[in-house]
């Protein structure tokens, strides 16, 4: 009976590995859908545009029409 009890842990381990492999095929958990929220306030402060105005730069054409 000693040999029979040694085969059981190996078999259960194989079954557990098979179940884990099958579960990984069906596991649709994607952490990037839950945790990636975009740039934060520090990134925006670092990459903020300086000198942005609401009026477009026409390259000096404003004075030419006057």
N, C-alpha and C positions, 0 to 999 in steps of 0.2 A: 504494500500500500504506500510505501514511502515514495516510490517512483510516480505513482498516480497523483500524489499531492504536489510533486514538483512540476508536473505538466500544467496544473491548473493556473498558477500565477502567470506562466508564459502565455497560456491561451487567453486569459483575461486581459493581459497586457496587449496582446495582438488585437483583441476585440476593441479595447479602448483606443488604440492607435487608429484602427479602421474607422471608428465612430468619429474621432477627431478629424481625420482626413475628409470624411464625408461632410462633417459640419462646416469645415472651412470652405467647401465648395458652395454651400448654400448660405453662408454668412454674408449678408449684405451690409454690414456695418461699415460706414465710411466716415471716419472722424472728421475729415475735412469739411463735410457738410454741416457739422455741428459746431466746430470750434473755430474755423477760419472766418473771422468777421470783417476782414479788411484792415486797412491801415488805421492806426490809432492817432491820438492827438500829438504824440511826440513825432511821429513820422510826418504828419501834416505841418507841424511847426518847422521841421527841418527842411522840407521840400516846398515850402510856401513860395509862391511867386511874388517877387517884389516889383513894384511899379506897375501893377495891373490896374488899368482904369476901365471904366464902363464905355468910354469912347474909343473907337478903333483908330489906329495910327494910319493916316492916309499918306504919310511920307511927304509932307509939305504941299500937297495939292490943295489944301484949304485956301491958302493965300493966292494961289494962281487964278482962282475963279473970281476973285474980288476986284 
